[in-house]
């Protein structure tokens, strides 16, 4: 599933973000996007747990289904953007090695390292040290909060 997500979502997302974001405040916009995603990712399991405890997992499934369908509606009110791209993945891959793109390549490589650490290495590490779930939650929440604060700080600097 992660591969399909990366293939079909991220390429289009980054192209649209590069086109529609404001160049002078792009760092701030990225930090806001990261913060909104991080806070919702942190709150969702907590809220899901409360809903399951109070109403059961079927209710949680229904609420999530309604939210997924509701998230489609803003697309009906957005403008159509028909793009005619002349780039190719081969051309983009070749440009990656040009000196003028060095900083951007490093930034995207760091993002990839971050994704691997958060999604693979960090969970394995936490379970390998065999601590209980509440300690894992506390460590994760603390690290998560530190990441959000760092992202906001870097957004202001950039």
Secondary structure, DSSP 8 states (H G I E B T S, - for coil): -HHHHIIIIIHHHHHHHHHHS-GGGHHHHHHHHHHHHHHHHHHHHHHHHHHHHHH-HHHHHHHHHHHHHHTTHHHHTS----------HHHHHHHTTSGGGHHHHHHHHHHHHHHHIIIIIHHHHHHHTT--HHHHHHHHHHHHHHHHHHHHHHHHH-
